[in-house]
Amino acid sequence: MRCYASSVKQSSFALALVFLGLLGYRSFTASSPSAVAASSGQQQGRSAAQFDFYLLNLSWSPEFCYSHPAAAECAAHSTFVLHGLWPQNNDGTYPHNCSSAPGPANPSRYSDIYPDPGLLQHEWKTHGTCSGLPPDDYFSAARKAFRSVKIPPKLAGLRSQVSMPPDQILGLFTASDPQIPQSAMALSCGNNNLTAYEVCLDKSLQPIGCSGVRSCRANAVRIPPP
């Protein structure tokens, strides 16, 4: 009887060890490095990086399409197209590639502003992950900011190449968008060709004075037509 009782106790103890072992395995699996990394990545994608304002960049499509004629946007012969809404700092630096969080589940929802899905994914990975916004909120904000800008009629209806000083170009935008002070605007150029128009926005997408953003200093800027 004593041997039988001892055997029962040993069996019960062995079963208890197996049970505890299973609990330990489940606990280890739930907190394994890969699981922790995935959780961290998801949280990081929703945590805003330290940045001071947004820089809205609208590319002059004819200049881009001159060297990329097969790009999806070029068939529309557009003027200014959305390049991106970029978190920016007052000292001229900017956060980028803040996490590996996935982009929007349905990228086609934003084909009106990003006909090239590759550019959308690039903008999310490089800039959107630093905004602290979920993907759909980030691209909705980019769309809202883009649509808030009125393209000057002289540029929207351009039929032949013109040249003008940067201040004159910004003056056209001031006339079309009086709610945007010229201090919130910047012009980007390359080899004296217009490449982009930029607007500095606060985190509520209201125009603010630019800080740390360089503007084109050419005497005259060439603007090819669509």
C-alpha positions in Angstrom: 0.0 0.0 0.0 2.8 2.4 0.8 4.5 1.6 -2.5 1.2 2.1 -4.3 0.6 5.5 -2.6 4.2 6.5 -3.4 3.7 5.6 -7.1 0.5 7.7 -7.2 2.3 10.7 -5.7 5.1 10.4 -8.2 2.7 10.2 -11.1 0.8 13.2 -9.9 4.0 15.1 -9.5 5.1 14.2 -13.0 1.8 15.4 -14.5 2.1 18.6 -12.6 5.6 19.2 -14.0 4.3 18.6 -17.6 1.4 21.0 -17.0 3.7 23.7 -15.7 6.0 23.1 -18.6 3.2 23.7 -21.0 2.3 26.9 -19.3 5.9 28.0 -19.4 6.1 27.2 -23.1 2.9 29.2 -23.9 4.2 32.1 -21.9 7.6 32.0 -23.7 6.0 31.8 -27.1 3.8 34.8 -26.4 6.8 36.9 -25.4 9.3 35.5 -27.8 11.6 38.1 -29.5 9.7 37.9 -32.8 6.3 38.5 -31.1 7.7 41.4 -29.1 9.3 42.9 -32.3 6.0 42.7 -34.2 4.1 44.3 -31.3 6.8 47.0 -31.1 6.6 47.7 -34.8 2.8 48.1 -34.7 3.0 50.5 -31.8 5.9 52.5 -33.4 3.9 53.0 -36.5 1.3 54.8 -34.5 3.7 56.9 -32.3 4.6 60.2 -33.8 8.2 60.9 -34.2 9.5 64.2 -32.9 8.8 66.8 -35.7 7.8 70.4 -35.8 5.6 70.8 -38.9 4.5 69.2 -42.2 6.0 70.2 -45.6 3.5 69.7 -48.4 5.4 69.1 -51.6 3.7 69.5 -55.0 5.9 68.4 -57.9 5.7 70.2 -61.2 4.7 67.2 -63.3 6.0 68.4 -66.7 9.6 68.6 -65.3 9.3 65.1 -63.8 7.7 63.6 -66.9 10.4 65.0 -69.2 12.7 62.3 -67.7 10.0 59.8 -66.8 7.6 59.8 -69.7 6.2 56.3 -68.9 5.2 57.2 -65.3 1.5 56.7 -64.5 0.9 60.4 -63.8 2.2 61.6 -67.1 -0.7 60.4 -69.2 -2.9 63.0 -67.6 -0.6 65.9 -68.6 -1.1 67.4 -65.1 0.5 70.5 -63.7 1.2 70.1 -60.0 0.8 66.7 -58.5 1.2 65.5 -54.9 4.6 64.3 -54.0 4.1 64.0 -50.3 3.2 65.4 -46.9 6.5 65.2 -45.0 7.2 65.6 -41.2 9.8 68.3 -40.9 11.9 70.0 -38.2 12.7 73.7 -37.8 16.4 73.0 -38.1 16.1 71.5 -41.6 16.3 67.9 -40.5 13.4 65.4 -40.9 12.5 62.0 -39.4 12.2 59.1 -41.9 11.7 55.4 -42.0 10.3 55.4 -38.4 8.9 51.9 -38.4 8.1 48.9 -40.6 4.3 49.2 -40.0 2.3 48.2 -43.1 0.7 50.8 -45.4 -3.0 51.1 -46.2 -4.9 47.9 -46.7 -6.5 49.3 -49.9 -4.0 51.5 -51.7 -6.5 52.0 -54.6 -8.5 54.4 -52.4 -5.8 56.9 -53.0 -5.3 56.5 -56.7 -6.6 60.0 -57.3 -3.5 61.4 -55.5 -1.1 58.5 -56.1 -1.8 56.8 -59.4 1.5 55.0 -58.9 1.2 52.5 -56.0 4.9 52.3 -55.7 5.1 56.0 -54.9 2.4 55.6 -52.3 4.2 52.8 -50.6 7.5 54.8 -50.7 5.8 57.8 -49.1 4.3 55.7 -46.3 7.5 53.9 -45.5 9.7 57.0 -45.6 7.4 59.7 -44.3 4.0 58.4 -43.2 5.4 56.1 -40.5 6.8 59.2 -38.8 3.5 61.0 -38.6 2.0 59.0 -35.8 -1.2 58.5 -37.9 -2.6 55.3 -39.1 -2.1 54.8 -42.9 -5.6 55.8 -43.9 -5.6 58.9 -41.7 -2.2 59.9 -43.1 -3.2 59.7 -46.7 -6.5 61.4 -46.1 -4.6 64.3 -44.5 -2.3 64.4 -47.5 -5.3 64.5 -49.8 -6.9 67.3 -47.8 -3.7 69.3 -47.8 -3.3 68.9 -51.6 -6.8 69.9 -52.4 -6.6 73.0 -50.2 -4.1 74.5 -52.6 -5.5 76.3 -55.7 -3.2 76.2 -58.7 -2.8 79.7 -60.2 -4.7 79.9 -63.5 -1.6 81.2 -65.4 0.2 77.9 -64.5 -2.8 75.6 -64.8 -3.4 76.8 -68.3 0.2 77.1 -69.5 0.6 76.3 -73.2 4.2 77.2 -73.8 7.4 77.5 -71.7 7.8 80.6 -69.7 10.5 82.0 -67.4 10.0 84.2 -64.3 11.7 84.9 -61.0 10.8 82.7 -58.0 9.1 85.6 -56.2 6.8 86.2 -59.1 5.8 82.5 -59.2 5.1 82.6 -55.4 3.1 85.8 -56.0 0.8 83.9 -58.4 0.1 81.5 -55.6 -0.5 84.3 -53.1 -3.1 85.7 -55.5 -4.8 82.3 -55.9 -4.5 81.3 -52.2 -4.6 84.5 -50.1 -5.1 82.3 -47.0 -1.5 81.1 -47.4 1.1 83.7 -46.4 4.2 83.9 -48.6 6.2 83.1 -45.5 4.6 79.6 -45.6 5.7 79.0 -49.2 8.8 77.7 -50.8 9.8 77.0 -54.4 12.1 74.1 -55.4 14.1 74.3 -58.6 16.9 72.3 -60.3 19.2 73.6 -63.1 16.9 76.7 -63.2 13.8 74.5 -63.9 10.8 74.5 -61.7 10.5 71.2 -59.8 8.1 71.8 -56.9 6.0 74.2 -54.9 6.0 73.6 -51.1 3.8 74.8 -48.3 4.6 74.6 -44.6 1.7 73.4 -42.5 1.2 72.8 -38.8 -0.1 69.5 -37.5 -3.7 70.7 -38.0 -2.8 71.4 -41.7 -2.9 75.2 -41.2 -0.2 77.3 -43.0 2.7 78.4 -40.9 5.9 80.2 -41.6 8.6 77.9 -43.0 11.7 77.4 -40.9 14.7 75.4 -42.2 13.3 75.1 -45.7 15.4 76.4 -48.5 13.7 78.1 -51.4 14.9 78.5 -55.0 17.4 81.3 -55.4 17.7 81.3 -59.2 17.3 84.7 -61.0 14.7 83.2 -63.3 13.0 79.8 -63.4 12.0 77.9 -66.5 8.5 76.4 -66.5 7.7 73.9 -69.3 4.1 73.4 -70.1 2.1 70.1 -69.5 
